[in-house]
């Protein structure tokens, strides 16, 4: 494979097509094809130089338009989803804090109301304080 590659490279540098059998006797049709190809190559070179001249003369170019991002809507959705998720997490944390605070209050109230004397009677001071707290809450609520 290496020798074949080298052979094709040498044939190309000499101006022959490697697969066409360059060592074979040339026919009239083959020579006409070669002349046609040379004319096409010259024509394409002239067209390329004309394009370069046009580019140089028009120094004022239009500002580049930003390419359309096919994932723009998906990115926007993902960003919104992430924001909603973050909000939901903060709400959940606040909810858990509130619940924890309420349970602490309930435990404290239960402990004070369930306290008893040696004879098993409820301590009236705690019961009366609880009633006062309830009345204060009602008054401040309305």
N, C-alpha and C positions, 0 to 999 in steps of 0.2 A: 504494500500500500504506500509505503514511503517513497519507493522508486517511481511509482505511477504518479504520485503527487509532484515529484521533482521533474518528471518528464513533461507533465502538463504545464508546469511553471516555465520551463525552458521554451516549450512550443508557443506559449502565450507571449513571452518576451520577444520571440522572433516574428510574431504577427500571425501565427497559424492557429486554427482551432484544433485542439488536441484530439477530439473525438471524431473529426471528419477525415482523418487519414491524410495528413499533410504531405506525406512522402509519395502519395499516389500522383499519377499524371493529372494535371489540371485540365478541366474541360472548359469549353466556352461559357457554359451556363454559370459555372462556379466563378469565373472572372467577372461576369456581369453582376452577380450577387455582391461580390466584394466591392465593385465600383459603387453600387447603390448604397451599400452600408457606409462607405466613406462620405458620400454626399449627405446622408442623413446626419452623420456625426458633425459635419461642418455646419449644417443648418441649425442643429441644436446648440452648438457653441455660440453662433451669432445671436440666437434667441436669448441665451443666458447673459451675454454681454449687454443686450438691450434692457433686460430686466434690472441688471445692476445699475445702469445709467439712470433708469427711472427711479430707483430707490434713492440714489444719491441726490437727484434733483428735488425730490419731495422730502425735504428735511422736516417739514411739519407732519408729524404722525399723530394719529388719533390716540387718545389715552387708552390704555389697555382696559378691556372690560373684564370684570371679575368673572371667573368661571362659575357656572352653576354648580352648586354643591348638591349632589343627589341625596346626601344623607342629612341635609339641613333640617328637614321636618322631623326625622328620627332623632337627631341630636336635641332638638327643641323639646320633643316629647320626653326624652330621657332626662333632660334637665328639669322639666316640670315634675316628672315622677320622683326624681331625687329630692326636690324641694318639698313635695307633698309628704314623702316618706320621713324627711327630717322633722317636719311639723308634727306628723303623727307620733314620732318618737318623743318629742318634747311634751305633747299633750299627755301621752301615756305616763311619762315620768311625773308630771304634775298631778295626775290622777292618783298614782301610787303614793305620792307624798301626802295628799289630802286624806287618803284612806288610812295611812299609817297614823296620821295625827288624830283622826277620829277614833281609831282603836285605842290609842294611848289615853284619850279623854275618857272613853268608856271604861277602860280598866281602872283608871284613877277613881271614877265615880263609883264603880262596883266595889272597889276596895274600901272606900270610905263608908258606903252604905251598908256593907256586909259586916263591918266591925261591930263587935258585941261586948257587953260587960261580962264580968265573971259569972253572973247569974243567967246570961243568955239573952238579955234585953238589948235592943238596938240603941246605939249612942244617939241621943236626941239632937245633940249639937250638929252632927253631920247631916241628919235628916233635915233639920231646919235650914242649914246652909244651902243644901241642895234645892230646897223649895225657894229660897231667896234668889238663887242663881237662875232658876227657871223664870221667876217673875221678872227679873232684870232683862233676861233675853226677850221675853214677850213685850216688855215696854220698849226696848230699843228696836225691836222688829217692826212695831206698828207706829 
